[in-house]
């Protein structure tokens, strides 16, 4: 594998984790069930840890963790779409439906 591809994959992974943080934060705004809330909070903390680790990997490998790439943009758009879907479901005023979307 070429170094350029490795860098792209690391940066896409970092973007995935950053998007995951936003997704779990949005999901927590929709959740009603206490057990589900606990799961989402656990996943959010795990995702934050993954983001910290990947940021450190970038620094260790002298990769700019903010470097834009075409692949990162796609990963960001996918995550953003999930967050938007949860926000719309919540705004519709049907908490049960919003929780399902969050799941």
C-alpha positions in Angstrom: 0.0 0.0 0.0 1.3 3.4 -0.9 2.0 6.0 1.9 -0.6 8.3 0.3 -3.3 5.6 0.7 -2.4 5.0 4.3 -2.6 8.7 5.1 -6.0 8.8 3.4 -7.3 5.9 5.4 -6.1 7.3 8.7 -7.7 10.6 7.9 -10.9 9.0 6.9 -10.9 7.0 10.1 -10.3 10.2 12.1 -13.2 11.9 10.3 -15.4 8.8 10.9 -14.8 9.1 14.7 -15.4 12.8 14.7 -18.7 12.3 12.9 -19.5 9.5 15.3 -19.1 11.9 18.2 -21.7 14.2 16.6 -24.0 11.3 15.8 -24.0 10.0 19.4 -24.5 13.6 20.8 -27.5 14.0 18.5 -28.8 10.5 19.4 -28.6 11.4 23.1 -30.9 14.4 22.3 -33.5 11.9 20.9 -33.3 9.0 23.3 -36.0 8.4 25.9 -35.1 4.9 27.2 -32.7 5.0 30.1 -30.9 1.8 29.1 -30.5 3.1 25.6 -29.2 6.4 26.9 -26.6 4.5 28.9 -25.5 2.6 25.8 -25.2 5.7 23.7 -23.2 7.4 26.5 -20.9 4.5 26.5 -20.5 4.5 22.8 -19.9 8.3 22.8 -17.0 7.9 25.3 -15.5 5.1 23.3 -15.7 7.2 20.1 -14.1 10.1 21.8 -11.3 7.8 22.9 -10.9 6.6 19.3 -10.7 10.2 18.1 -8.0 11.0 20.6 -6.0 7.9 19.6 -6.3 8.7 15.9 -5.3 12.3 16.5 -2.2 11.0 18.3 -1.4 8.6 15.5 -1.5 11.5 13.1 0.8 13.6 15.2 3.2 10.6 15.7 3.3 10.0 11.9 3.6 13.8 11.2 0.2 13.9 9.4 -1.8 17.0 9.7 -5.0 15.8 11.4 -6.9 18.7 9.8 -5.7 18.0 6.2 -8.7 18.0 3.9 -9.1 15.1 1.5 -11.8 14.0 -0.9 -12.5 10.9 1.1 -12.8 12.8 4.3 -15.4 15.1 2.8 -17.5 12.1 1.8 -17.3 10.5 5.3 -18.2 13.9 6.8 -21.3 14.2 4.5 -22.5 10.7 5.5 -22.2 11.5 9.2 -23.8 14.9 8.7 -26.8 13.3 7.0 -27.4 11.0 10.0 -27.3 13.9 12.3 -29.7 15.9 10.1 -32.1 13.0 10.0 -32.2 12.8 13.8 -32.7 16.6 14.1 -35.6 16.5 11.6 -37.2 13.5 13.4 -36.9 15.3 16.8 -38.3 18.6 15.3 -41.3 16.7 14.0 -42.5 16.4 17.6 -42.8 12.6 17.7 -40.3 11.5 20.4 -40.8 7.8 19.8 -40.1 8.2 16.1 -37.0 10.4 16.9 -35.7 7.7 19.2 -36.1 5.1 16.4 -34.2 7.3 14.0 -31.5 7.7 16.6 -31.2 3.9 16.9 
